[in-house]
Amino acid sequence: MKNNIKKQIKNLNKIDTFSPYFFLPFILVLYFFISLFDFHRFELFNVNTSIWPSVILALICYYIGVYFVDKKEWTFPTLGLSFLRGYVIWMIWALVIIGGLAYFTMMTGGDVGISDESVRRNLDPKLNFLSQLLWFGAILILSLKIIKEKNMTKGKLLLYAVIYGVIMVMFLMMGYRTPIILMLFTGLIIFHYAVKRIKLTWFLTTLLVIGVFFSLFGFFRVLSEDTSKDFNSREQPDVELTETEAEKLITVERKVNLVPKWIRSLNGEAVTGHIVLSKIIEYTKEEEYLNGEIHGGIFSTILPGEQISPRMKVTEIVNSLSVEEGKYITRPTRTTTPTYIGQLFLDGGYLLVAIGFLLYGVIISMLYNQVKQNGYDSYQAVAFAFVLTIFTVSMHTGLLDLIFLLMIGFVVLTAALSKAKNSKVNTNI
């Protein structure tokens, strides 16, 4: 029996944890699987529309993209811009400097988002936008240092880890988890390819620890809210319910509250994602698709004047299906992460879900082909790690931030520019 288990574990560990064929699909399936442990929240919000056709379609189209590009061995072309190759490293340093200046300007102005959600949600939009360049540039610079290190000692590795950790703590002060998660998993992928292969069993254990940590971080952030501020109000909609409806609502709320809050928080993000996706699909059955309004909002929010962000639009949509029942899925003062499937479905249904995940598969597979051609100690490995991480995190958050789209574009372009000639390894950019 023991030998059998050891054999199975050994076979599991042969899988390349961060392969395009495994990592993103695994996280997507895991995300929606753990969301099934809803602790009566599905009943509370009347979740009755299945998400699984859209999830299965997304997986199929993603694999089609990955498999086709893998077989064709396609990579990104340089588009005639190879003359810029020698300037890429200076561009990255410029981004770090701009991001650092913006970050410290925010901090000296008292914009410490971890102090309260109302601060985090009302950071200066321009400075907040530019500050993201700090962690983005830091990922690229540190990753390049690691992959180019010919004699990686424990001391050097510890130094890189400490610098990485300091920057993650800096963004923790803003109250944002996304940059920290992106830095953490990009670092893990770089470590996997450049330092030491991470076995799947070890990765699964690490994933569990990281998942619990970030879930509890979000839980304690909510607990620390100053509820005397209107922004942090937890009041439910003021609507008249029949005696039967009110009694049913109270009964279900009691069922939910029987489970301690900290336990519900362990998979609360996934459960919310499931609920939101279900409500989005339900909404499109009753209303028309938004035909690009959500994705158009990514760019319209940087225009002058008052604009509704894509996630705020999602909040309005999902709440429109629950407010008459006396509850909010998301508090009106907050934004809703629609999941990547959700944002695609809202704008164009199953067709857009198919196209979106096909493109994900194509882009990730093309970057992975460049890694295989140029070596795991090349800039292509950094680009692959970064884009794969953003795409994977977007399974929950959606891909609705202009800064992330620009970062992806920058990384893909610079990876194409730094491709080695004649498929020889070239780590210089």
N, C-alpha and C positions, 0 to 999 in steps of 0.2 A: 504493500500500500504506500509506504514512504517513498520507495523507489519510483512508483508511478507518479506521485505528486512532484517529486524532484524532476522527473523527466518532462512533465507538463510545464513546470516553471522554466526549465531550460529552453524548451521550445518557444515559450512566450518571450523570453529574453532575446531570442534571435530576431524578433521584429524590430525594425528601425523605428523607434518611438516617434520621431518627427518626420517620417516619410509622408509625402502628400497623400498616399493611399491609406494612411492610418490616423494621423494626429487630428486634423480638423473634423473628419467624419466621426471619430471616436468621441470628441468633445461634444459635438452636436447631439449624438445619440444619448450620451451620458446626461447632458443638460436636460433633455426632455424626459428621460427615464426617471431621474430623481424628482422631477416636477410632479410625478404621479402621486408622491406622498404628500398630499395637499392639506392634510389635517382639517378637512371639511371646508376649506376655502373655496373649492369648486362649487360646493353646494351653496355657500354664502353668496357667491356672485353669479349663480345660475349658469355655470359653464356647461353648455349642451351642444356645442359645435365642435366636431372633431378637427384636430390639427394634423392628424397623421397623414392624410393624402398629400398635404403640402410638404411635410417633412420628408416623406419617402421620395417625392418628386425632386426635392432639393438634393438629396443624396445621390439619386440616379444621375441627374444632370451634372453634378460635380464630378462623379466618377467618369462619366463620358469625356468631360473636358480633360481630366488628368490622363486618362488612358490614351486618348487620341494624340495629345501633344507628346506624351512619353514615347509612343511608338514612332512618331515622326521626328523626334529629337529636335523639336523647334526651340529656338531661344530668341530673345529680344534683339532686334537689329540696332545698330549704333545711330542710324538715321543721319549719317554724314557728320556727326558731331564729335568724332573721335579726337579732334584737335583740343577739346576741352579736358581731356583725360588728366593732364598734369595740374589742373586747377581745382579738381574736385575736393581735395583735402582742405584747401583754403576756403572753399565755400562752406564746408562743414564747420570749420572753426568760426567763420563769420556768423553762422546760425547760432552757435554756442554763445558767442559774445552778445548778440542781440537778445537771445532768450534770457541770459543771465542778468542783463541790465533791466529787462522788463520785470523779471521775477523779483529782484531786490527793490525795485521801485514800488511794487505792490506790497512787499513785506514792510517796508519803512512807512508806508501809508496806512498800516494796520489791517490790511486785507488778509487776515489769517483765517482761512475758511474752516479750519477744524474747530474753531471756537464756537461756531454756530452755523447751522444750515442756511440761515438767512444771509449770512455774510458770503458763504460759498456760492450761493445762487445769484449774488449781485456783485460779483467781482467786475472790475473795469473790463469791458469786452475786448478792447484793443490790447491792453496789457496782458490779459489772460491768454489771448490768441498768441501773442509773441512769446510769452513765457514758456509755452509748450516747446519752443525750439531748443530750450536748454536741455531737457531730458532727451529729446530726439537726437540732438547733436552728440550728447554724452554717450548714448547707446552706440552710435557709429564710431566715435573716436576710441572708446574703451574696447569695443569689440575688435577693431582693427589692431589695436595694441596687442590684444590677446592672441589673435590668429597669426600675427607676425613675430611673436615671441619665439625665438629659436631655443631658448633655454628657460622653460617655464618652471621656476622653483616655487615651493610652497609659499615663500615670503612674498614673491611677486604676485602670485595668485591672490594672496590675502590682501595685498595692497589694492589691487584692482577691485576686489570684493568690497573693501571698505569705502573706496571712492564711489562705487556703484550704490552702496547702502546709504551714504550721506546724501546723494542726490535724490534717492527714493524718499528719505525722511523729509527732505526739503519740500517735496510735493505732497507728502502726507500732511504737512502743516497747512496746506491749502484745502485739505479735506477731500482730495480727489483720489480715488482708488485706481482709475483706469491707467494713468501713466505708470503707476507703481507695478501694476500687473503686467503691462507691456514690457517694462524694463526687466522684470523678474523672469518672464518666460523667454524673452529674447536672449537674456544672459544664459539661461539654461540650455537653449538650443546651441548657442555658440560654444558653451562648455562641452556639450555633447559631441560636436564635430571637431573642435580644435584641441581639447584637452583630454577628456576621457569619456568614452561612450557610456551613456546613462541607460541602464537596463530598464526594461519596461516595468518590472515589479517595483524597482526603486522609484521610478517616476510616479507610479500609481500611489505609492505611500506619500510621496512629496505633494502630489496633487491634493490628496485628502487633507493634509496639514494646512496647505495654502488656502484651500477652499474654506476650511473651518475658520481660519484666522480672518480672512476678508469678510466672511459672513458675520462674524462677531464684531468686527470693526464697524460694519454698517449698523448693527444692532445697537452698539453703545453710542454711536453717533446720534441715532434717533432718541435714545434714552436721555441724552444730555441736552436736548432741545429746550430752549426757553419758550414754553407754551403760552406765556403771557403776550408774546408777539403775534400779531395777526398772521404773519407769514407761516408760523409754526402751528396755527390752529388745527385742531383735530375734530372740529365740529363736522357732523354729517349733514347732508342736505335737509333743508327745512321743508318737508313735503308731508301731505296728509296721507296716512295709510289706513286702510280698513282695519278693524280689530283683528281679523284673521291674519292679514299681512304683517301687522306689527308683532303679533304673537309668534308667527313663523320666523321673523327676523331675529327676535330676541332668543328664540330656541336655538337657531343655528349659531348665533354669536356666542352663546354659552358653550356649545360644542367646541367651537374654535378656541375659546378662552380656557377650556379645560387642559389644553396642551400649553405648557410654559412657553413664554415668548422667546426665550433663548433657543429652545428646540425648534420652534417654527422658523426662526431666523436662519438656521443651518442651511435650509434649501429654499428660503423665502424668495430669493431673487429668481430662481428657476420657476417656482410656482407662479409668481407674478408674470413672468415671461410667457408661460403657458396660458394663463388667463387672458393676457393682453392679445396674444396671437389668436386665440379662440374668438375673442370679441371683435377683432379686426375682420376676421372671416365672416362672422355673423353680420357685422355692419355692412359689408360689401354685398351681402345677399339682399339687404333691404334698400341700400343706396347704390349709386354708381361708384365705380372706381374713381380715384382722384386724378388719374391720368397725368401723373408727373408732378403734382402739387407738392408732395412730400420731398421729392428729390430736388425740385426747383427751390424749395425753401432753404436748402443748404447754402445757396448762393444769395438768395434775397435777403437773408438776415444780416449780411454785411453792408447792405444798402442804407442810405440815410433814412431817417424816419422810423416810426414804430413798425416792427415786423413780428409776425408770429413764427417762432422757431418750429421746425418739424416735430420735435418731441412734444412741444406744447400742443400742437395740432392733434397729435396722437392722444394726449390726455383728454382733450375735448371730445374726441370721437368715442373713446372707450367709456368715458363717464356718461355720455349721452345714452348709453344702454343700461346704466345702473342707477342713475340719479332718481328716477321715478320710483325705484324700489327702496329709496331711503338710504343709499350708501354710495360712496365714491370708491372706485377702483384705485384711483390715484388722487391725492388731494389737489384741488384746483390750482394751488400755488406752486405745485411741483410739475416736473416734466416726466414723461413716460418713455422708458426704453422699449422700443417696439419689437425687438429681435430683428435680425437681418431678413428673415423670412417675412415677418410682419410688414416691414417697410416696403418690401417689394410687392407683397400681396395687396397692400392698400392702394398702391399706384397702378397696378396692372394685373392683379390676379395670378393664376397659375402660370400664365405665359411669361410674366416678368420674373417670377420665382425661378422658372426654368432657365431663362437667359442669365439672370444674376448669378446663379450657382454654376452654370456652365463657364462663365467668365472667371469666377473664382478658381475653378479647376484648371482652366487654361493658364492663368497668370501664375499660380503656384507651381504648376508643372514646368512651365518655361523657366522659371527661376531655378527650380531644382535641377533641370537639365544643364543650366549654366554652372551650378555647383559641381555636378559630376564631370563636366568638361574642364573646369578650371581648378578643381581640387577643393577639399574641405578647409584648406587654410587660405582661402581667397576671399576677396571682398564680396563675391557672389554669395558666400555662406552667410555673411552678415545681412545682405539684402533679403535673402530667402527667410532667415530667422525673423527679421523685422516684419515683413509683409505677412508671413504665415501667422505670426502672433496677432497682428491687427485684425486679420480676417477671422481668426478664431474667436477673439474677444467680441467681435461684432455679431457673433451668433446671439449674444444677449443684448448688447448695447445698440445694435444697428450700426450702419456706417453713414452717419449723418453730420459729421464734423468736417468742415472745409479743411481745417489744418491737417487732419488725417489723410484726406485725399491728396493734398499737396505733398505730404511726407511720402506717401506711397509712390506718387509720380516721381519725386526726386530720387528715391532709392532705386526704383526700376530703371530710370534713365542712367544714373551713375553706374549701376551694375552692368548695363549694356555697354557703356563707354569703357569700362575697365576689363572687358573680356580679353582673355589672352589670345594672342595670335597663334594660329596653328594648334589650338587647343592645349598650349603649354601653360602651366600654372604661372600666374602673374599676380602677385599680391600688391603691386605698386599701383596707386591711383593718383 
